[in-house]
Amino acid sequence: MSGLGLIAGEGELPLLVARSAADAGLRIIAVALSPSVTPGLSAFADRVYRIGPDRPEDIVGVLSSEGVDQAVMAGKVWKERMFEDGAIRAGVDLCMGDNPARNDDAILRAFVERLEGAGINVREQTEFLGQAIARTGLLASREPDAREWGDILFGFQVAKYIAGADIGQTVVVKNRVVLAVEALEGTDAAILRGGRLGREGAVVVKVSKPAQDMRFDVPTIGKETLRTMHSVGATVLGVEAGKTFIVDIDGVSRLADQMGISIVGL
């Protein structure tokens, strides 16, 4: 019997995908990329394997042996572990072959090619997470003021530029000054760095890449994003509508209202 392979990183998205796939009646074979991913998946998956990102060939092999003919990738894989763990670096090198690139898109596309070479079609995350896609307009009660709107639009342009270079997808700005650009450290760390520099009133903007492959690395925000913003006094979160996942949209909106944070889909 064929089924869906769920390649699960950290965070809440893998569980949302698993629940959606189970509701659709799919047989789910999950591969948890770290031990912290496993809790909860077994409630939806027929089988859960723990295989780290240092073993890409084993991931492909397990899914093939299970008769899986389609897969979806969801969740966070911390790229900085390449610099901490020689085994992960070796696994990436194996997957990349002669390609010297080590940017996110290059690594993920190489892995997708391995899966598809084994007859496993990789599906877009939106097929399972359509209810989590940000819409255009205000996503919380508070309307940004004139200064914040200027920063949102400025930040969107800058974020699109860095996303196009596959550097990161988030910027922090204030008074049209760039305070932080996301790179390897991730969104929350960039918010902390930029928010501390800008003190109160920084604006965070998160976008997709200009040629975003919706099979992987789709920008995602959630309650933890808001908590990080609140801790440094950031007041606005701008996200790209139609290309950003919001984990628990209703809960995020309520928390934003409690914190006085404006959320805008652009």
Beta strands, then each sheet from edge to edge (+ up, - down):
strand 1: 4-8
strand 2: 28-32
strand 3: 47-50
strand 4: 70-74
strand 5: 121-122
strand 6: 137-138
strand 7: 170-174
strand 8: 177-181
strand 9: 203-206
strand 10: 220-221
strand 11: 236-239
strand 12: 245-246
strand 13: 262-265
sheet 1: 3+ 2+ 1+ 4+ 5+
sheet 2: 6+ 13- 11- 9- 7+ 8-
sheet 3: 10+ 12+
end
